Amino acid sequence: MDIFLQLTVSGLSTGMIYALAAAGFVVIYKASDVINFTQGDLLLLGTYLIFFAIGQIGLPWSLGVLVTVLLAVAVALAIERLVLRPLIGEPIISMIMVTIGLSSILRGLVNAIWGPAPRSFDSFLPEGSVVVGPAVLSTGRLLSIPIALAVLAALGLFFRHTRDGIAMRAIADDQQAALSMGISIPRVFGVAWALAAASAAIGGIMLAGVVGVSPNVASIGLRVFPVVILGGLDSIKGAVIGGAIIGLLEAYTGGYVGHGLNLVVPYGVLILVLMVRPYGLFGKEIIERV
Amino acid sequence: MSLECGVFHTRYESDMGLRPRPAQRIRLGAFAVFVLVFPFLAGPYWLDLANQIAIATVGAIGLNILVGYTGQISLGQGAFMAIGAYSAGLLTLNLGLPWGVSIALACVITAVAGTFFGLPSLRLKGLYLAIATLAAQEIVEWAMTHWTAVTGGTEAIVVPAPRLFGVRLNSTFAFYWFGVAMAAGTALFAANLFRTRMGRAFVAVRDQDIAASVIGVNLFRTKLLAFATSSFFVGLAGAMIAYYRTIITWERFTLDTSIVYLAMIIVGGLGSIRGSFFGAALITLLPAMIANAGRALQDTAPVVAGLLPYAQQAVFGVVIILFLIFEPKGLSKLWGNVKDYFHVWPFAYRRG
């Protein structure tokens, strides 16, 4: 039972980080139909930027988080403006390859600046652990769950209540109609990338606190795909629940089954979902079929 | 095949030829002479690069058949190459088959596996298919590293060196001829494939699948055939790697491999055979050239030299993005532009 509780907490906290990255993916996909392979590298950027802000410059953690998010947003806006804007309307293969190219550039830059060795710094998440019955749970991991949920809830509220959020939903619904109502599509695409980067940066900050700072973080980016397919490509709620399910599944298979099966279970789920219910748990049921 | 001004065919044979114009034959001949002379002039370093290009050309043409000509996006190239490499190696090691037979069987096995992984393409399109093949790639990668009984896990498999008429074929010089023969054969097959009903059906499915099915193309059969044909050659590329290196490790067949091959056909030109070769050459040479620059800079600017491995990664991304933004049809189109410029030189000539 104590193992179960520990696995649940670690699964949920990993799952919430997946959810943060996946929410960014969903926002961009919803607004601009771009399949974003850079989500993992934005996470990576987040972990290194917080390391830079707190560990290298020595900012207090609140300011460090702010600087990290702002820098990540600036990078995302530059990406959107310089690389993706000229490619609006290109075929899917181009969109996939362009984000893969971006991911390669970001990874190269991060490695060039900070080197390939793992780094460490005094975590801003409280050290220590909470003892619940027989289980010892790390405070940092426990704390990361409500933080992530708060960020994701804020993202949900943004979609529901702000002008840009509503504009984004309008564009997702019908680009031409939105355009003729005077919505600026470039602006909305920019906002989408900014939000995705902010969400991923916060995920990265939490990763830095929970797991540590190393180039391997980028590989988490691929976990975004099982999460968004399970949750539904255009649903933030789906990203949260999908993230939780994938995180838990990974933790349980890792804890109880082993054999590295936790690495492959998400993809098994992915294929199953694609076969049975390709629009996922909460996605719109319109999917292009042959 | 487009009609070009100033070219008049008077015989059906010349009309149907792959390279009907004298200029095309002269260019092909010059290239053939270069290919034949090259190994006698080049050192082992350049020969090794040429061999890598030959293997990559086979793999890139295979991928292009699927992605460029049939429009089915696959991120599973690395997995298919792995299936080819591991089956070729394991057939020889476990069943004692001669290497030629192993390679042929490996191609067939990969074609069957490719057909299986192609099954989702019957329901899924575009992004969804890409993600499904990504999952397939991850699952095969996991199998390579964890199915220890068959693949040896993370340990490398050593296969016996291939021999032909008593010559060890895995030396750079000997393999060059094998590699060139395979690459040329693959290119010839692919060039002819798209003149047949089946190849035309591939292209029709890419351009407009619903229209294709209306004019009588069986989508089910065509897509599976595309997956099978494509993975046959991808498996061949994998098997060639296995016998060239005589050592099979899973690191050669990761998702990064899939991405590198996709980059080759994007940079070279989607739906172009010469583009597959150009792309394979550029993407193979690019990191090698950057590494050379690194060695050159080692003494003068060691700091810059230390950054070069990451520069390789970044430059790879930059090249992909620049091509996508400025020349989405790739090197093949650039080459076409050059040829068009000289076609009726010194007069301006614009095709189509």
Chai-1 contact restraints between the chains, C-beta under 6 A:
chainA,res_idxA,chainB,res_idxB,connection_type,confidence,min_distance_angstrom,max_distance_angstrom,comment,restraint_id
A,I35,B,L127,contact,1.0,0.0,6.0,A-B,restraint_1
A,V83,B,I321,contact,1.0,0.0,6.0,A-B,restraint_2
A,P86,B,I325,contact,1.0,0.0,6.0,A-B,restraint_3
A,I92,B,G126,contact,1.0,0.0,6.0,A-B,restraint_4
A,I92,B,L127,contact,1.0,0.0,6.0,A-B,restraint_5
A,I93,B,I73,contact,1.0,0.0,6.0,A-B,restraint_6
A,S94,B,L324,contact,1.0,0.0,6.0,A-B,restraint_7
A,I96,B,A130,contact,1.0,0.0,6.0,A-B,restraint_8
A,M97,B,I266,contact,1.0,0.0,6.0,A-B,restraint_9
A,M97,B,I320,contact,1.0,0.0,6.0,A-B,restraint_10
A,V98,B,I321,contact,1.0,0.0,6.0,A-B,restraint_11
A,V98,B,L324,contact,1.0,0.0,6.0,A-B,restraint_12
A,I100,B,I259,contact,1.0,0.0,6.0,A-B,restraint_13
A,G101,B,G317,contact,1.0,0.0,6.0,A-B,restraint_14
A,G101,B,I320,contact,1.0,0.0,6.0,A-B,restraint_15
A,G101,B,I321,contact,1.0,0.0,6.0,A-B,restraint_16
A,S104,B,Q313,contact,1.0,0.0,6.0,A-B,restraint_17
A,S104,B,F316,contact,1.0,0.0,6.0,A-B,restraint_18
A,S104,B,G317,contact,1.0,0.0,6.0,A-B,restraint_19
A,I105,B,A314,contact,1.0,0.0,6.0,A-B,restraint_20
A,I105,B,G317,contact,1.0,0.0,6.0,A-B,restraint_21
A,R107,B,Q313,contact,1.0,0.0,6.0,A-B,restraint_22
A,G108,B,Y310,contact,1.0,0.0,6.0,A-B,restraint_23
A,G108,B,Q313,contact,1.0,0.0,6.0,A-B,restraint_24
A,G108,B,A314,contact,1.0,0.0,6.0,A-B,restraint_25
A,N111,B,Y310,contact,1.0,0.0,6.0,A-B,restraint_26
A,A112,B,L307,contact,1.0,0.0,6.0,A-B,restraint_27
A,A112,B,Y310,contact,1.0,0.0,6.0,A-B,restraint_28
A,F225,B,I131,contact,1.0,0.0,6.0,A-B,restraint_29
A,G260,B,H146,contact,1.0,0.0,6.0,A-B,restraint_30
A,L263,B,W142,contact,1.0,0.0,6.0,A-B,restraint_31
A,V264,B,I139,contact,1.0,0.0,6.0,A-B,restraint_32
A,V264,B,W142,contact,1.0,0.0,6.0,A-B,restraint_33
A,Y267,B,A135,contact,1.0,0.0,6.0,A-B,restraint_34
A,Y267,B,E138,contact,1.0,0.0,6.0,A-B,restraint_35
A,Y267,B,I139,contact,1.0,0.0,6.0,A-B,restraint_36
A,L270,B,A135,contact,1.0,0.0,6.0,A-B,restraint_37
A,I271,B,A135,contact,1.0,0.0,6.0,A-B,restraint_38
A,L274,B,A132,contact,1.0,0.0,6.0,A-B,restraint_39
A,P278,B,Y128,contact,1.0,0.0,6.0,A-B,restraint_40
A,E288,B,K125,contact,1.0,0.0,6.0,A-B,restraint_41
A,V290,B,K125,contact,1.0,0.0,6.0,A-B,restraint_42
